[in-house]
Amino acid sequence: MFEFLIREAQAQGAAPQGGGGTSLLIMMVVFFAIFYFMIIRPQSKQAKDHKKMLEGLGKGDEVMTSGGLLGRVSKMGDNFVTIEIAAEVEVKVQKSAISAVLPKGTMKNS
């Protein structure tokens, strides 16, 4: 007796819904845009600035390493830099380990 109602309800439930794929695609594009502007872009800008700082590095510059050593550049190589951290005390570090070039006279004040 109620079979025709059940068949009709099943047919209505099985009808395809439009726009589901489009909204998913838009959400994915928005998510990628947020990810790009919040993470990828600032990180690549920071890496570019660090590379520029290392290219401008020269003998006599006062630098700080990522490990916290403070010293003056005494010798430069392609991949390594020798830093004088005290009189007659030199340490060889990777060029990429230099985190900052300090203003002249910083070592005298510390």
Gaussian input, Z-matrix of N, CA and C with variables (Angstrom, degrees):
# hf/3-21g

backbone

0 1
 N
 C     1     B1
 C     2     B2     1     A1
 N     3     B3     2     A2     1     D1
 C     4     B4     3     A3     2     D2
 C     5     B5     4     A4     3     D3
 N     6     B6     5     A5     4     D4
 C     7     B7     6     A6     5     D5
 C     8     B8     7     A7     6     D6
 N     9     B9     8     A8     7     D7
 C    10    B10     9     A9     8     D8
 C    11    B11    10    A10     9     D9
 N    12    B12    11    A11    10    D10
 C    13    B13    12    A12    11    D11
 C    14    B14    13    A13    12    D12
 N    15    B15    14    A14    13    D13
 C    16    B16    15    A15    14    D14
 C    17    B17    16    A16    15    D15
 N    18    B18    17    A17    16    D16
 C    19    B19    18    A18    17    D17
 C    20    B20    19    A19    18    D18
 N    21    B21    20    A20    19    D19
 C    22    B22    21    A21    20    D20
 C    23    B23    22    A22    21    D21
 N    24    B24    23    A23    22    D22
 C    25    B25    24    A24    23    D23
 C    26    B26    25    A25    24    D24
 N    27    B27    26    A26    25    D25
 C    28    B28    27    A27    26    D26
 C    29    B29    28    A28    27    D27
 N    30    B30    29    A29    28    D28
 C    31    B31    30    A30    29    D29
 C    32    B32    31    A31    30    D30
 N    33    B33    32    A32    31    D31
 C    34    B34    33    A33    32    D32
 C    35    B35    34    A34    33    D33
 N    36    B36    35    A35    34    D34
 C    37    B37    36    A36    35    D35
 C    38    B38    37    A37    36    D36
 N    39    B39    38    A38    37    D37
 C    40    B40    39    A39    38    D38
 C    41    B41    40    A40    39    D39
 N    42    B42    41    A41    40    D40
 C    43    B43    42    A42    41    D41
 C    44    B44    43    A43    42    D42
 N    45    B45    44    A44    43    D43
 C    46    B46    45    A45    44    D44
 C    47    B47    46    A46    45    D45
 N    48    B48    47    A47    46    D46
 C    49    B49    48    A48    47    D47
 C    50    B50    49    A49    48    D48
 N    51    B51    50    A50    49    D49
 C    52    B52    51    A51    50    D50
 C    53    B53    52    A52    51    D51
 N    54    B54    53    A53    52    D52
 C    55    B55    54    A54    53    D53
 C    56    B56    55    A55    54    D54
 N    57    B57    56    A56    55    D55
 C    58    B58    57    A57    56    D56
 C    59    B59    58    A58    57    D57
 N    60    B60    59    A59    58    D58
 C    61    B61    60    A60    59    D59
 C    62    B62    61    A61    60    D60
 N    63    B63    62    A62    61    D61
 C    64    B64    63    A63    62    D62
 C    65    B65    64    A64    63    D63
 N    66    B66    65    A65    64    D64
 C    67    B67    66    A66    65    D65
 C    68    B68    67    A67    66    D66
 N    69    B69    68    A68    67    D67
 C    70    B70    69    A69    68    D68
 C    71    B71    70    A70    69    D69
 N    72    B72    71    A71    70    D70
 C    73    B73    72    A72    71    D71
 C    74    B74    73    A73    72    D72
 N    75    B75    74    A74    73    D73
 C    76    B76    75    A75    74    D74
 C    77    B77    76    A76    75    D75
 N    78    B78    77    A77    76    D76
 C    79    B79    78    A78    77    D77
 C    80    B80    79    A79    78    D78
 N    81    B81    80    A80    79    D79
 C    82    B82    81    A81    80    D80
 C    83    B83    82    A82    81    D81
 N    84    B84    83    A83    82    D82
 C    85    B85    84    A84    83    D83
 C    86    B86    85    A85    84    D84
 N    87    B87    86    A86    85    D85
 C    88    B88    87    A87    86    D86
 C    89    B89    88    A88    87    D87
 N    90    B90    89    A89    88    D88
 C    91    B91    90    A90    89    D89
 C    92    B92    91    A91    90    D90
 N    93    B93    92    A92    91    D91
 C    94    B94    93    A93    92    D92
 C    95    B95    94    A94    93    D93
 N    96    B96    95    A95    94    D94
 C    97    B97    96    A96    95    D95
 C    98    B98    97    A97    96    D96
 N    99    B99    98    A98    97    D97
 C   100   B100    99    A99    98    D98
 C   101   B101   100   A100    99    D99
 N   102   B102   101   A101   100   D100
 C   103   B103   102   A102   101   D101
 C   104   B104   103   A103   102   D102
 N   105   B105   104   A104   103   D103
 C   106   B106   105   A105   104   D104
 C   107   B107   106   A106   105   D105
 N   108   B108   107   A107   106   D106
 C   109   B109   108   A108   107   D107
 C   110   B110   109   A109   108   D108
 N   111   B111   110   A110   109   D109
 C   112   B112   111   A111   110   D110
 C   113   B113   112   A112   111   D111
 N   114   B114   113   A113   112   D112
 C   115   B115   114   A114   113   D113
 C   116   B116   115   A115   114   D114
 N   117   B117   116   A116   115   D115
 C   118   B118   117   A117   116   D116
 C   119   B119   118   A118   117   D117
 N   120   B120   119   A119   118   D118
 C   121   B121   120   A120   119   D119
 C   122   B122   121   A121   120   D120
 N   123   B123   122   A122   121   D121
 C   124   B124   123   A123   122   D122
 C   125   B125   124   A124   123   D123
 N   126   B126   125   A125   124   D124
 C   127   B127   126   A126   125   D125
 C   128   B128   127   A127   126   D126
 N   129   B129   128   A128   127   D127
 C   130   B130   129   A129   128   D128
 C   131   B131   130   A130   129   D129
 N   132   B132   131   A131   130   D130
 C   133   B133   132   A132   131   D131
 C   134   B134   133   A133   132   D132
 N   135   B135   134   A134   133   D133
 C   136   B136   135   A135   134   D134
 C   137   B137   136   A136   135   D135
 N   138   B138   137   A137   136   D136
 C   139   B139   138   A138   137   D137
 C   140   B140   139   A139   138   D138
 N   141   B141   140   A140   139   D139
 C   142   B142   141   A141   140   D140
 C   143   B143   142   A142   141   D141
 N   144   B144   143   A143   142   D142
 C   145   B145   144   A144   143   D143
 C   146   B146   145   A145   144   D144
 N   147   B147   146   A146   145   D145
 C   148   B148   147   A147   146   D146
 C   149   B149   148   A148   147   D147
 N   150   B150   149   A149   148   D148
 C   151   B151   150   A150   149   D149
 C   152   B152   151   A151   150   D150
 N   153   B153   152   A152   151   D151
 C   154   B154   153   A153   152   D152
 C   155   B155   154   A154   153   D153
 N   156   B156   155   A155   154   D154
 C   157   B157   156   A156   155   D155
 C   158   B158   157   A157   156   D156
 N   159   B159   158   A158   157   D157
 C   160   B160   159   A159   158   D158
 C   161   B161   160   A160   159   D159
 N   162   B162   161   A161   160   D160
 C   163   B163   162   A162   161   D161
 C   164   B164   163   A163   162   D162
 N   165   B165   164   A164   163   D163
 C   166   B166   165   A165   164   D164
 C   167   B167   166   A166   165   D165
 N   168   B168   167   A167   166   D166
 C   169   B169   168   A168   167   D167
 C   170   B170   169   A169   168   D168
 N   171   B171   170   A170   169   D169
 C   172   B172   171   A171   170   D170
 C   173   B173   172   A172   171   D171
 N   174   B174   173   A173   172   D172
 C   175   B175   174   A174   173   D173
 C   176   B176   175   A175   174   D174
 N   177   B177   176   A176   175   D175
 C   178   B178   177   A177   176   D176
 C   179   B179   178   A178   177   D177
 N   180   B180   179   A179   178   D178
 C   181   B181   180   A180   179   D179
 C   182   B182   181   A181   180   D180
 N   183   B183   182   A182   181   D181
 C   184   B184   183   A183   182   D182
 C   185   B185   184   A184   183   D183
 N   186   B186   185   A185   184   D184
 C   187   B187   186   A186   185   D185
 C   188   B188   187   A187   186   D186
 N   189   B189   188   A188   187   D187
 C   190   B190   189   A189   188   D188
 C   191   B191   190   A190   189   D189
 N   192   B192   191   A191   190   D190
 C   193   B193   192   A192   191   D191
 C   194   B194   193   A193   192   D192
 N   195   B195   194   A194   193   D193
 C   196   B196   195   A195   194   D194
 C   197   B197   196   A196   195   D195
 N   198   B198   197   A197   196   D196
 C   199   B199   198   A198   197   D197
 C   200   B200   199   A199   198   D198
 N   201   B201   200   A200   199   D199
 C   202   B202   201   A201   200   D200
 C   203   B203   202   A202   201   D201
 N   204   B204   203   A203   202   D202
 C   205   B205   204   A204   203   D203
 C   206   B206   205   A205   204   D204
 N   207   B207   206   A206   205   D205
 C   208   B208   207   A207   206   D206
 C   209   B209   208   A208   207   D207
 N   210   B210   209   A209   208   D208
 C   211   B211   210   A210   209   D209
 C   212   B212   211   A211   210   D210
 N   213   B213   212   A212   211   D211
 C   214   B214   213   A213   212   D212
 C   215   B215   214   A214   213   D213
 N   216   B216   215   A215   214   D214
 C   217   B217   216   A216   215   D215
 C   218   B218   217   A217   216   D216
 N   219   B219   218   A218   217   D217
 C   220   B220   219   A219   218   D218
 C   221   B221   220   A220   219   D219
 N   222   B222   221   A221   220   D220
 C   223   B223   222   A222   221   D221
 C   224   B224   223   A223   222   D222
 N   225   B225   224   A224   223   D223
 C   226   B226   225   A225   224   D224
 C   227   B227   226   A226   225   D225
 N   228   B228   227   A227   226   D226
 C   229   B229   228   A228   227   D227
 C   230   B230   229   A229   228   D228
 N   231   B231   230   A230   229   D229
 C   232   B232   231   A231   230   D230
 C   233   B233   232   A232   231   D231
 N   234   B234   233   A233   232   D232
 C   235   B235   234   A234   233   D233
 C   236   B236   235   A235   234   D234
 N   237   B237   236   A236   235   D235
 C   238   B238   237   A237   236   D236
 C   239   B239   238   A238   237   D237
 N   240   B240   239   A239   238   D238
 C   241   B241   240   A240   239   D239
 C   242   B242   241   A241   240   D240
 N   243   B243   242   A242   241   D241
 C   244   B244   243   A243   242   D242
 C   245   B245   244   A244   243   D243
 N   246   B246   245   A245   244   D244
 C   247   B247   246   A246   245   D245
 C   248   B248   247   A247   246   D246
 N   249   B249   248   A248   247   D247
 C   250   B250   249   A249   248   D248
 C   251   B251   250   A250   249   D249
 N   252   B252   251   A251   250   D250
 C   253   B253   252   A252   251   D251
 C   254   B254   253   A253   252   D252
 N   255   B255   254   A254   253   D253
 C   256   B256   255   A255   254   D254
 C   257   B257   256   A256   255   D255
 N   258   B258   257   A257   256   D256
 C   259   B259   258   A258   257   D257
 C   260   B260   259   A259   258   D258
 N   261   B261   260   A260   259   D259
 C   262   B262   261   A261   260   D260
 C   263   B263   262   A262   261   D261
 N   264   B264   263   A263   262   D262
 C   265   B265   264   A264   263   D263
 C   266   B266   265   A265   264   D264
 N   267   B267   266   A266   265   D265
 C   268   B268   267   A267   266   D266
 C   269   B269   268   A268   267   D267
 N   270   B270   269   A269   268   D268
 C   271   B271   270   A270   269   D269
 C   272   B272   271   A271   270   D270
 N   273   B273   272   A272   271   D271
 C   274   B274   273   A273   272   D272
 C   275   B275   274   A274   273   D273
 N   276   B276   275   A275   274   D274
 C   277   B277   276   A276   275   D275
 C   278   B278   277   A277   276   D276
 N   279   B279   278   A278   277   D277
 C   280   B280   279   A279   278   D278
 C   281   B281   280   A280   279   D279
 N   282   B282   281   A281   280   D280
 C   283   B283   282   A282   281   D281
 C   284   B284   283   A283   282   D282
 N   285   B285   284   A284   283   D283
 C   286   B286   285   A285   284   D284
 C   287   B287   286   A286   285   D285
 N   288   B288   287   A287   286   D286
 C   289   B289   288   A288   287   D287
 C   290   B290   289   A289   288   D288
 N   291   B291   290   A290   289   D289
 C   292   B292   291   A291   290   D290
 C   293   B293   292   A292   291   D291
 N   294   B294   293   A293   292   D292
 C   295   B295   294   A294   293   D293
 C   296   B296   295   A295   294   D294
 N   297   B297   296   A296   295   D295
 C   298   B298   297   A297   296   D296
 C   299   B299   298   A298   297   D297
 N   300   B300   299   A299   298   D298
 C   301   B301   300   A300   299   D299
 C   302   B302   301   A301   300   D300
 N   303   B303   302   A302   301   D301
 C   304   B304   303   A303   302   D302
 C   305   B305   304   A304   303   D303
 N   306   B306   305   A305   304   D304
 C   307   B307   306   A306   305   D305
 C   308   B308   307   A307   306   D306
 N   309   B309   308   A308   307   D307
 C   310   B310   309   A309   308   D308
 C   311   B311   310   A310   309   D309
 N   312   B312   311   A311   310   D310
 C   313   B313   312   A312   311   D311
 C   314   B314   313   A313   312   D312
 N   315   B315   314   A314   313   D313
 C   316   B316   315   A315   314   D314
 C   317   B317   316   A316   315   D315
 N   318   B318   317   A317   316   D316
 C   319   B319   318   A318   317   D317
 C   320   B320   319   A319   318   D318
 N   321   B321   320   A320   319   D319
 C   322   B322   321   A321   320   D320
 C   323   B323   322   A322   321   D321
 N   324   B324   323   A323   322   D322
 C   325   B325   324   A324   323   D323
 C   326   B326   325   A325   324   D324
 N   327   B327   326   A326   325   D325
 C   328   B328   327   A327   326   D326
 C   329   B329   328   A328   327   D327

   B1=1.4286
   B2=1.5353
   B3=1.3352
   B4=1.4650
   B5=1.5286
   B6=1.3415
   B7=1.4576
   B8=1.5225
   B9=1.2975
   B10=1.4667
   B11=1.5253
   B12=1.3422
   B13=1.4772
   B14=1.5214
   B15=1.3317
   B16=1.4656
   B17=1.5360
   B18=1.3515
   B19=1.4690
   B20=1.5269
   B21=1.2994
   B22=1.4656
   B23=1.5281
   B24=1.3275
   B25=1.4666
   B26=1.5270
   B27=1.3376
   B28=1.4567
   B29=1.5233
   B30=1.2840
   B31=1.4617
   B32=1.5173
   B33=1.3090
   B34=1.4624
   B35=1.5289
   B36=1.3110
   B37=1.4685
   B38=1.5094
   B39=1.3028
   B40=1.4562
   B41=1.5213
   B42=1.3144
   B43=1.4634
   B44=1.5315
   B45=1.3286
   B46=1.4754
   B47=1.5265
   B48=1.3150
   B49=1.4629
   B50=1.5223
   B51=1.3009
   B52=1.4524
   B53=1.5208
   B54=1.3231
   B55=1.4564
   B56=1.5135
   B57=1.3172
   B58=1.4666
   B59=1.5204
   B60=1.3125
   B61=1.4606
   B62=1.5127
   B63=1.3103
   B64=1.4630
   B65=1.5188
   B66=1.3203
   B67=1.4601
   B68=1.5256
   B69=1.3307
   B70=1.4629
   B71=1.5259
   B72=1.3128
   B73=1.4629
   B74=1.5292
   B75=1.3204
   B76=1.4711
   B77=1.5245
   B78=1.3351
   B79=1.4710
   B80=1.5246
   B81=1.3289
   B82=1.4629
   B83=1.5254
   B84=1.3259
   B85=1.4652
   B86=1.5234
   B87=1.3202
   B88=1.4697
   B89=1.5278
   B90=1.3266
   B91=1.4661
   B92=1.5273
   B93=1.3331
   B94=1.4574
   B95=1.5286
   B96=1.3241
   B97=1.4672
   B98=1.5187
   B99=1.3194
   B100=1.4738
   B101=1.5241
   B102=1.3292
   B103=1.4606
   B104=1.5238
   B105=1.3427
   B106=1.4596
   B107=1.5242
   B108=1.3270
   B109=1.4564
   B110=1.5280
   B111=1.3213
   B112=1.4612
   B113=1.5275
   B114=1.3314
   B115=1.4676
   B116=1.5245
   B117=1.3088
   B118=1.4655
   B119=1.5219
   B120=1.3085
   B121=1.4703
   B122=1.5301
   B123=1.3496
   B124=1.4695
   B125=1.5298
   B126=1.3475
   B127=1.4519
   B128=1.5267
   B129=1.3169
   B130=1.4671
   B131=1.5253
   B132=1.3336
   B133=1.4684
   B134=1.5306
   B135=1.3361
   B136=1.4610
   B137=1.5301
   B138=1.3227
   B139=1.4630
   B140=1.5266
   B141=1.3173
   B142=1.4661
   B143=1.5323
   B144=1.3384
   B145=1.4661
   B146=1.5262
   B147=1.3505
   B148=1.4678
   B149=1.5251
   B150=1.3333
   B151=1.4664
   B152=1.5301
   B153=1.3248
   B154=1.4679
   B155=1.5367
   B156=1.3413
   B157=1.4596
   B158=1.5280
   B159=1.3383
   B160=1.4625
   B161=1.5225
   B162=1.3297
   B163=1.4645
   B164=1.5217
   B165=1.3210
   B166=1.4531
   B167=1.5134
   B168=1.3179
   B169=1.4644
   B170=1.5235
   B171=1.3345
   B172=1.4601
   B173=1.5186
   B174=1.3067
   B175=1.4637
   B176=1.5286
   B177=1.3361
   B178=1.4589
   B179=1.5179
   B180=1.3289
   B181=1.4714
   B182=1.5271
   B183=1.3172
   B184=1.4608
   B185=1.5170
   B186=1.3479
   B187=1.4582
   B188=1.5308
   B189=1.3393
   B190=1.4526
   B191=1.5230
   B192=1.3256
   B193=1.4592
   B194=1.5251
   B195=1.3216
   B196=1.4626
   B197=1.5256
   B198=1.3112
   B199=1.4650
   B200=1.5135
   B201=1.3373
   B202=1.4516
   B203=1.5199
   B204=1.3302
   B205=1.4615
   B206=1.5245
   B207=1.3114
   B208=1.4546
   B209=1.5217
   B210=1.3243
   B211=1.4541
   B212=1.5080
   B213=1.3448
   B214=1.4640
   B215=1.5261
   B216=1.3204
   B217=1.4652
   B218=1.5177
   B219=1.3542
   B220=1.4619
   B221=1.5283
   B222=1.3269
   B223=1.4616
   B224=1.5283
   B225=1.3357
   B226=1.4634
   B227=1.5199
   B228=1.3113
   B229=1.4549
   B230=1.5197
   B231=1.3222
   B232=1.4593
   B233=1.5245
   B234=1.3299
   B235=1.4549
   B236=1.5258
   B237=1.3290
   B238=1.4577
   B239=1.5223
   B240=1.3272
   B241=1.4546
   B242=1.5232
   B243=1.3277
   B244=1.4548
   B245=1.5271
   B246=1.3296
   B247=1.4570
   B248=1.5201
   B249=1.3133
   B250=1.4700
   B251=1.5340
   B252=1.3591
   B253=1.4581
   B254=1.5286
   B255=1.3190
   B256=1.4658
   B257=1.5260
   B258=1.3115
   B259=1.4631
   B260=1.5296
   B261=1.3326
   B262=1.4615
   B263=1.5443
   B264=1.3180
   B265=1.4665
   B266=1.5310
   B267=1.3403
   B268=1.4596
   B269=1.5223
   B270=1.3231
   B271=1.4587
   B272=1.5240
   B273=1.3287
   B274=1.4509
   B275=1.5351
   B276=1.3438
   B277=1.4622
   B278=1.5305
   B279=1.3160
   B280=1.4542
   B281=1.5176
   B282=1.3036
   B283=1.4622
   B284=1.5275
   B285=1.3308
   B286=1.4626
   B287=1.5289
   B288=1.3472
   B289=1.4579
   B290=1.5284
   B291=1.3268
   B292=1.4647
   B293=1.5169
   B294=1.3301
   B295=1.4629
   B296=1.5162
   B297=1.3396
   B298=1.4653
   B299=1.5239
   B300=1.3159
   B301=1.4559
   B302=1.5245
   B303=1.3224
   B304=1.4660
   B305=1.5270
   B306=1.3246
   B307=1.4667
   B308=1.5204
   B309=1.3327
   B310=1.4673
   B311=1.5297
   B312=1.3215
   B313=1.4594
   B314=1.5177
   B315=1.2868
   B316=1.4673
   B317=1.5273
   B318=1.3132
   B319=1.4802
   B320=1.5126
   B321=1.3079
   B322=1.4654
   B323=1.5240
   B324=1.3327
   B325=1.4644
   B326=1.5162
   B327=1.3464
   B328=1.4636
   B329=1.5021
   A1=111.84
   A2=117.50
   A3=120.40
   A4=112.40
   A5=116.12
   A6=120.30
   A7=111.96
   A8=118.02
   A9=120.05
   A10=110.77
   A11=118.33
   A12=120.74
   A13=110.74
   A14=115.73
   A15=119.72
   A16=109.71
   A17=116.57
   A18=119.72
   A19=111.27
   A20=117.12
   A21=121.26
   A22=111.12
   A23=117.53
   A24=121.84
   A25=110.91
   A26=116.40
   A27=119.93
   A28=111.00
   A29=117.15
   A30=121.18
   A31=111.35
   A32=117.53
   A33=120.56
   A34=110.82
   A35=117.77
   A36=121.46
   A37=112.61
   A38=117.60
   A39=121.34
   A40=112.57
   A41=117.33
   A42=120.16
   A43=109.55
   A44=118.45
   A45=120.74
   A46=111.06
   A47=114.16
   A48=119.93
   A49=108.22
   A50=117.93
   A51=121.64
   A52=112.34
   A53=117.53
   A54=122.29
   A55=114.96
   A56=119.88
   A57=121.64
   A58=111.92
   A59=117.33
   A60=121.27
   A61=112.31
   A62=117.17
   A63=121.46
   A64=111.36
   A65=116.90
   A66=119.22
   A67=110.96
   A68=117.12
   A69=120.56
   A70=110.46
   A71=116.88
   A72=121.46
   A73=111.02
   A74=116.71
   A75=120.67
   A76=110.71
   A77=117.22
   A78=120.08
   A79=111.44
   A80=117.52
   A81=120.54
   A82=110.92
   A83=117.78
   A84=121.32
   A85=110.05
   A86=117.82
   A87=121.55
   A88=110.34
   A89=117.11
   A90=120.80
   A91=110.70
   A92=118.23
   A93=121.23
   A94=111.02
   A95=117.58
   A96=120.66
   A97=110.93
   A98=117.31
   A99=120.90
   A100=109.66
   A101=117.08
   A102=121.64
   A103=110.81
   A104=117.06
   A105=121.79
   A106=111.46
   A107=117.37
   A108=120.09
   A109=113.69
   A110=118.27
   A111=120.59
   A112=112.76
   A113=118.27
   A114=119.99
   A115=113.10
   A116=118.12
   A117=121.26
   A118=112.05
   A119=117.94
   A120=121.26
   A121=112.75
   A122=120.57
   A123=119.10
   A124=113.31
   A125=116.66
   A126=119.38
   A127=111.30
   A128=117.87
   A129=119.50
   A130=111.08
   A131=117.72
   A132=121.11
   A133=110.46
   A134=116.60
   A135=120.93
   A136=110.44
   A137=118.17
   A138=121.29
   A139=110.89
   A140=117.17
   A141=121.82
   A142=110.66
   A143=117.22
   A144=121.29
   A145=111.49
   A146=117.70
   A147=121.61
   A148=110.18
   A149=116.79
   A150=120.83
   A151=110.51
   A152=116.83
   A153=121.22
   A154=110.47
   A155=117.13
   A156=121.32
   A157=110.45
   A158=117.34
   A159=120.74
   A160=112.02
   A161=117.53
   A162=120.20
   A163=111.50
   A164=118.08
   A165=122.25
   A166=114.18
   A167=115.97
   A168=121.28
   A169=110.48
   A170=116.60
   A171=120.51
   A172=111.98
   A173=114.74
   A174=121.54
   A175=109.13
   A176=116.22
   A177=121.47
   A178=113.58
   A179=118.06
   A180=120.66
   A181=109.77
   A182=115.34
   A183=120.39
   A184=107.53
   A185=115.13
   A186=120.56
   A187=111.07
   A188=113.85
   A189=120.97
   A190=107.14
   A191=116.76
   A192=120.94
   A193=109.36
   A194=115.25
   A195=119.85
   A196=111.22
   A197=118.09
   A198=122.34
   A199=113.41
   A200=117.73
   A201=121.58
   A202=115.18
   A203=118.45
   A204=120.55
   A205=109.91
   A206=115.21
   A207=122.11
   A208=107.31
   A209=117.69
   A210=119.53
   A211=112.35
   A212=113.46
   A213=121.84
   A214=108.39
   A215=116.98
   A216=121.86
   A217=108.58
   A218=115.90
   A219=119.71
   A220=111.87
   A221=117.98
   A222=121.61
   A223=108.35
   A224=114.94
   A225=120.44
   A226=109.52
   A227=116.05
   A228=122.30
   A229=108.72
   A230=116.27
   A231=119.68
   A232=111.35
   A233=116.60
   A234=120.84
   A235=113.83
   A236=117.23
   A237=121.35
   A238=111.52
   A239=115.07
   A240=122.41
   A241=107.14
   A242=116.95
   A243=120.74
   A244=108.04
   A245=115.37
   A246=121.56
   A247=109.04
   A248=115.47
   A249=120.81
   A250=106.82
   A251=115.90
   A252=119.85
   A253=112.15
   A254=116.90
   A255=123.31
   A256=106.48
   A257=116.74
   A258=120.12
   A259=109.02
   A260=116.39
   A261=123.81
   A262=113.65
   A263=118.84
   A264=121.88
   A265=108.02
   A266=114.81
   A267=120.00
   A268=110.22
   A269=115.17
   A270=122.24
   A271=107.82
   A272=115.88
   A273=120.41
   A274=107.96
   A275=116.53
   A276=121.52
   A277=109.12
   A278=115.15
   A279=119.23
   A280=108.86
   A281=115.11
   A282=120.53
   A283=111.07
   A284=116.87
   A285=120.38
   A286=112.86
   A287=118.27
   A288=121.43
   A289=112.17
   A290=117.53
   A291=120.43
   A292=108.12
   A293=115.42
   A294=119.21
   A295=112.92
   A296=118.06
   A297=118.83
   A298=110.78
   A299=115.16
   A300=121.98
   A301=105.61
   A302=115.60
   A303=121.12
   A304=111.72
   A305=117.48
   A306=119.92
   A307=111.18
   A308=115.82
   A309=121.00
   A310=109.93
   A311=115.42
   A312=120.93
   A313=113.99
   A314=117.93
   A315=120.43
   A316=111.32
   A317=117.33
   A318=120.18
   A319=111.18
   A320=119.07
   A321=121.42
   A322=110.89
   A323=116.94
   A324=120.75
   A325=113.16
   A326=118.64
   A327=119.40
   A328=113.03
   D1=-41.98
   D2=-179.16
   D3=-100.63
   D4=11.90
   D5=-178.33
   D6=-62.16
   D7=-37.88
   D8=-179.31
   D9=-66.20
   D10=-30.05
   D11=177.28
   D12=-71.71
   D13=-38.38
   D14=-179.75
   D15=-67.21
   D16=-44.95
   D17=178.82
   D18=-62.24
   D19=-39.29
   D20=179.54
   D21=-66.84
   D22=-39.61
   D23=178.95
   D24=-67.03
   D25=-39.55
   D26=178.32
   D27=-66.93
   D28=-37.92
   D29=179.09
   D30=-67.06
   D31=-37.28
   D32=178.22
   D33=-70.82
   D34=-36.76
   D35=179.92
   D36=-70.14
   D37=-25.88
   D38=-177.17
   D39=-88.86
   D40=0.94
   D41=-178.58
   D42=-68.56
   D43=133.47
   D44=179.92
   D45=-67.45
   D46=142.11
   D47=178.56
   D48=-98.53
   D49=134.47
   D50=-178.11
   D51=-89.83
   D52=149.95
   D53=174.11
   D54=89.48
   D55=-2.25
   D56=-178.14
   D57=-66.50
   D58=-41.25
   D59=-179.20
   D60=-71.52
   D61=-34.43
   D62=-179.45
   D63=-67.22
   D64=-42.74
   D65=-179.06
   D66=-68.09
   D67=-34.78
   D68=176.56
   D69=-64.67
   D70=-42.67
   D71=179.19
   D72=-63.51
   D73=-42.75
   D74=178.86
   D75=-63.96
   D76=-41.34
   D77=178.73
   D78=-64.32
   D79=-37.84
   D80=178.86
   D81=-66.91
   D82=-40.34
   D83=178.68
   D84=-65.35
   D85=-42.67
   D86=178.18
   D87=-63.64
   D88=-42.84
   D89=178.85
   D90=-61.70
   D91=-44.12
   D92=178.92
   D93=-64.20
   D94=-39.78
   D95=178.96
   D96=-62.75
   D97=-43.44
   D98=177.89
   D99=-63.70
   D100=-44.49
   D101=179.06
   D102=-59.61
   D103=-42.75
   D104=-179.15
   D105=-64.15
   D106=-49.65
   D107=-175.57
   D108=-75.40
   D109=-21.76
   D110=-179.01
   D111=-93.30
   D112=-28.26
   D113=-173.40
   D114=-122.24
   D115=-56.32
   D116=-170.48
   D117=-68.99
   D118=-48.47
   D119=-175.86
   D120=-63.66
   D121=-48.60
   D122=178.52
   D123=-62.79
   D124=-35.76
   D125=-179.46
   D126=-68.44
   D127=-39.98
   D128=178.90
   D129=-69.71
   D130=-33.12
   D131=176.32
   D132=-65.96
   D133=-40.94
   D134=179.08
   D135=-65.81
   D136=-40.81
   D137=178.26
   D138=-64.94
   D139=-38.41
   D140=178.23
   D141=-64.54
   D142=-43.01
   D143=178.20
   D144=-64.35
   D145=-39.15
   D146=179.50
   D147=-65.85
   D148=-41.60
   D149=178.72
   D150=-63.50
   D151=-41.26
   D152=178.91
   D153=-64.14
   D154=-39.78
   D155=178.36
   D156=-62.84
   D157=-42.90
   D158=-179.38
   D159=-67.94
   D160=-33.37
   D161=177.62
   D162=-68.13
   D163=-30.33
   D164=-179.85
   D165=-87.84
   D166=1.25
   D167=-178.22
   D168=-70.02
   D169=137.73
   D170=-179.85
   D171=-140.61
   D172=169.51
   D173=178.85
   D174=-63.93
   D175=133.52
   D176=179.71
   D177=96.05
   D178=-10.28
   D179=177.69
   D180=-70.94
   D181=143.21
   D182=175.39
   D183=-93.34
   D184=127.77
   D185=-173.20
   D186=-131.48
   D187=162.25
   D188=171.75
   D189=-124.14
   D190=136.06
   D191=179.05
   D192=-89.91
   D193=168.28
   D194=178.28
   D195=-67.88
   D196=-18.84
   D197=176.05
   D198=-85.42
   D199=-6.82
   D200=176.87
   D201=100.70
   D202=3.40
   D203=177.86
   D204=-74.34
   D205=139.18
   D206=178.52
   D207=-115.42
   D208=128.30
   D209=-178.38
   D210=-166.14
   D211=-179.83
   D212=-179.48
   D213=-112.70
   D214=134.69
   D215=-179.33
   D216=-68.54
   D217=124.11
   D218=179.03
   D219=-109.77
   D220=-31.12
   D221=178.46
   D222=-140.62
   D223=143.93
   D224=179.68
   D225=-119.85
   D226=138.42
   D227=173.04
   D228=-127.48
   D229=-174.58
   D230=178.64
   D231=-69.88
   D232=-45.88
   D233=-176.74
   D234=-113.78
   D235=-18.27
   D236=-176.23
   D237=-123.82
   D238=152.71
   D239=179.12
   D240=-130.55
   D241=136.76
   D242=175.13
   D243=-98.02
   D244=126.22
   D245=-176.68
   D246=-115.51
   D247=130.18
   D248=175.83
   D249=-89.92
   D250=114.18
   D251=-176.69
   D252=-97.66
   D253=-16.43
   D254=174.79
   D255=-158.00
   D256=174.45
   D257=179.72
   D258=-60.15
   D259=124.92
   D260=178.29
   D261=64.97
   D262=13.87
   D263=178.07
   D264=-119.63
   D265=114.33
   D266=-178.38
   D267=-122.35
   D268=145.56
   D269=179.69
   D270=-128.52
   D271=137.04
   D272=178.28
   D273=-100.60
   D274=125.16
   D275=-178.92
   D276=-130.07
   D277=160.88
   D278=174.73
   D279=-69.57
   D280=145.48
   D281=-179.09
   D282=-60.55
   D283=-36.50
   D284=-178.74
   D285=-70.29
   D286=-13.57
   D287=179.56
   D288=-79.65
   D289=-9.38
   D290=178.34
   D291=-77.70
   D292=121.05
   D293=-175.28
   D294=-100.07
   D295=-22.41
   D296=-178.71
   D297=-156.59
   D298=145.20
   D299=170.31
   D300=-99.37
   D301=123.93
   D302=-174.27
   D303=-94.94
   D304=158.27
   D305=176.11
   D306=-64.93
   D307=150.05
   D308=178.92
   D309=-58.24
   D310=138.14
   D311=178.02
   D312=92.05
   D313=0.32
   D314=-179.77
   D315=-65.36
   D316=-37.65
   D317=-178.59
   D318=-67.73
   D319=-31.78
   D320=179.81
   D321=-70.73
   D322=-31.92
   D323=-178.12
   D324=-80.52
   D325=-18.47
   D326=-177.65
   D327=-94.83

